[in-house]
Amino acid sequence: MCIRDSPYASEVISLNVVSGLLGSSPAAEALWMESLAQNYVAMGALPEVIHRLAPITALGFNTLPHCAAVAVSLAYYGLSYKEGYKGMFFTSVIGPIIGAVATMLVAMVLYPIG
């Protein structure tokens, strides 16, 4: 099975989109699990893997500039978005996305579908 056919890859992408839209990883994970998780189980994904991959994946886009936590953090330290968001972006967006992709690849190797 290639990456484009994997429900785990689709989970990583779709959950990151929901997380980015909501600006909150717990809310995104809860909404995604309630709305879409059963569809992924029907595609052959293991519920245990979905459950383990979701929290890692939901952290990806939850700290985009519109997120309230970002605004509060930058205001607390007296930084503008231009001064403080670059470092925050690399540690709270790029890092979790790399972790989610690595976890997804491991899940695809250890728990093949079909």
JOMOMO-V538059 format. One record per residue. N is the residue number from 1. SS is DSSP state (~ for helix, > for strand, _ for the rest). PHI is phi in degrees with one decimal (none if undefined). Layout:
n & ss & phi
N & SS & PHI
N & SS & PHI
//
This chain:
n & ss & phi
1 & _ & none
2 & _ & -90.1
3 & ~ & -60.0
4 & ~ & -68.3
5 & ~ & -95.8
6 & _ & -83.1
7 & ~ & -65.5
8 & ~ & -69.1
9 & ~ & -66.0
10 & ~ & -64.0
11 & ~ & -61.6
12 & ~ & -59.0
13 & ~ & -69.6
14 & ~ & -67.0
15 & ~ & -70.0
16 & ~ & -65.7
17 & ~ & -63.5
18 & ~ & -62.5
19 & ~ & -62.3
20 & ~ & -66.1
21 & ~ & -67.3
22 & ~ & -85.1
23 & _ & 70.7
24 & _ & -150.6
25 & ~ & -69.2
26 & ~ & -64.1
27 & ~ & -66.7
28 & ~ & -64.5
29 & ~ & -64.1
30 & ~ & -64.0
31 & ~ & -64.7
32 & ~ & -64.2
33 & ~ & -62.1
34 & ~ & -70.3
35 & ~ & -90.5
36 & ~ & -119.9
37 & ~ & -58.9
38 & ~ & -64.1
39 & ~ & -63.9
40 & ~ & -72.3
41 & ~ & -64.7
42 & ~ & -65.3
43 & _ & -78.8
44 & _ & 111.5
45 & _ & -71.8
46 & _ & -77.6
47 & ~ & -58.1
48 & ~ & -64.4
49 & ~ & -71.0
50 & ~ & -58.5
51 & ~ & -64.6
52 & ~ & -79.5
53 & ~ & -78.3
54 & ~ & -60.3
55 & ~ & -64.9
56 & ~ & -68.4
57 & ~ & -69.8
58 & ~ & -64.5
59 & _ & -76.6
60 & _ & -59.4
61 & _ & -105.2
62 & _ & -77.2
63 & _ & -118.4
64 & _ & -72.3
65 & _ & -56.4
66 & _ & -81.6
67 & _ & -70.6
68 & ~ & -62.3
69 & ~ & -63.2
70 & ~ & -66.6
71 & ~ & -61.4
72 & ~ & -66.5
73 & ~ & -61.5
74 & ~ & -65.5
75 & ~ & -65.8
76 & ~ & -61.0
77 & _ & -89.2
78 & _ & 69.9
79 & _ & -108.5
80 & _ & -83.8
81 & ~ & -60.4
82 & ~ & -63.6
83 & ~ & -78.2
84 & ~ & -111.3
85 & ~ & -77.2
86 & ~ & -59.0
87 & ~ & -64.7
88 & ~ & -63.8
89 & ~ & -61.4
90 & ~ & -67.8
91 & ~ & -85.0
92 & ~ & -111.0
93 & ~ & -118.9
94 & ~ & -65.3
95 & ~ & -58.0
96 & ~ & -63.0
97 & ~ & -66.7
98 & ~ & -61.6
99 & ~ & -63.5
100 & ~ & -66.5
101 & ~ & -66.2
102 & ~ & -62.6
103 & ~ & -64.6
104 & ~ & -61.9
105 & ~ & -64.4
106 & ~ & -63.0
107 & ~ & -62.2
108 & ~ & -67.0
109 & ~ & -78.7
110 & ~ & -77.6
111 & _ & -126.8
112 & _ & -65.4
113 & _ & -106.4
114 & _ & 73.7
//
